[in-house]
C-alpha cells in the first residue's frame, strides 16, 4: 500500500474558480466527523430519496469544508473585500454549485486513490488483478457446461 497522503496542511487549488484553500490533510477522523455532522444537520421527514441524497451531499460538503479548510485565497464578501474565514462563510462557499461538489472530489482524491489500490497488489502484466496459477478443479481454461436437465 503506497501512502500518498499529505501529512501537513497544504494548498488545494480550484483553478476554475480562482480559489486556493489551505486544508488539513484528509483523514478518517475528518471524513467521519463530516459525515456525522451532515446527518445531524438534517431532518428530512417526507423527503424523497433523491432529495435526501442531494441534501446530505450538500450538508457533507459544508461539514467537510468546515473541518478541513484553515485558510483561503480568492474568496470575497459582497463588498469585494476578502471574506473572513468562519463556519458561516465556509458553509456559504460550499453551497455554491459546483464548488462544494468539486471540493469534495479534489480534497478526497488522495483517499480515493488509496481505496482504489485495495490491498496494494499491482495489476499483473496481463492486465488482470490476479496472476496466480489455476488451482481449482476445472480451471484449465476449458468451458464447462451444466448437464442437461432431466425430466
N, C-alpha and C positions, 0 to 999 in steps of 0.2 A: 504494500500500500504506500503510494507516494503521497506524503502530506505536503500539498502545495497550497498551504493556507498562510494568511498573514498572522503574525504574532503580535504586532503593534498596530495602533491606529494608522490608517492610510487614507489617501485621497482617492475617491471614486469619481470618475468623470462621467457626466451625462452630456456629451458634446452637442447632441441635438437640441438641447435646451440651454446651452452655455452655463451649465451648473457644475460646480465641484462640491462634493460632500465629503467631509472628513468623517470617517466612520471607525467604530470599534471593530475588531475582527469578528466575523460571523462565528458563532459558537452554538453548541446545543442549548446552552442556557439562554442566550438571547432569542433564538428562534422559538424555543418552548415558552418563554415568557411572553413573547409577542402573540403566539397562538392563543395562549390562555387569556391574555388581555383582550384580544379581539372577540373571543367568545363571551367574556364578561361584559363587554361594552354593549352587546346586542341583546335585545329582547325581541323575538321575531314571531309572536303568535300570529297565525293566519298567513304568513309569508309563504309563497311557493318555493319549491326547492331551488329554482333558478334565482329568484330574488334573494333567498337566503345565501346562496353561494356568492353572489355579487357583493352583498353587504358584508359578509365575512371577509372576503378578499380585500375590500376597501378598509375595513377595520384592522386587518392584519397589516396592510401597508402602513397605516398610521402608527400602529403599535411598534412595528419593526423599525420605522423611521425614528420614533421617539427613543427606542432602546439603543439604536446604533449611531445616529448622527450626533457628532460632538462639535462640529464647526461647518460653516458653509460659505461659499462664494457664489455670487450671481443671483441671489435671492433678494428682491427688493420689496419694500412696502408700497402702498398706494401712492405715496409722495416721492417715489423713486429713491428714497434713502435705503441703505442696507437694512433688511428686515432683521429684527432681533431673533436669536435662536431660542426657541422655547416650545413647550408641548403644543400650544395652540398654533404657532406658525409652522411647525413641522407637520402637524395634522393637516393644516390648510394646503401645504405643498403636496403632501401625499394624496390629497383628494383631487388634485388636478390630473385629469386623464390626458395622456398616458404616463405621466411622470411616476405616479405610485406603482403602476404595473412594471415600468422599466426599472425602477429602483429595486423592486423585489428580484427581478430576473438578474440584474447585474450584480447586486450585492450577494445573492445566494449562489452565483455561478461557481465559485470555487468549491462549495459544499456539494453542489450537484455533480461536479466532475469527480469528486471522491466517491460519491454514491454510485456513479456510473462505472467506476472501476471495480465495484463489488468486492471480490476477495483479493484483488490485486494481481490476479493471473493475467498476463498479457495474452492477447489472442495468438493462436497458433499461426504458423506461416500460411496454412491453407485458408486462413480467414475465419476459422471456427474458434470457439472458446475452449474446446476440448481437443487434446491431441493424443490421448492415450489409446492403447490398442483395445480392440473389442474383446470384452471378457464375458459377455452374456451369451448363452446358447442361442444360436441362430443369428448372431450379429456379424455375419460374414459378408454382408452386402447383398445377399440374395433376398428377394422379396418373398415373404411368407404369406400364404393365403389361408384364410379360415376354411375348415371343411364345410361342405355344403350342408345346409340344414336338412334334418331328417323329418319326415312327417308327412 
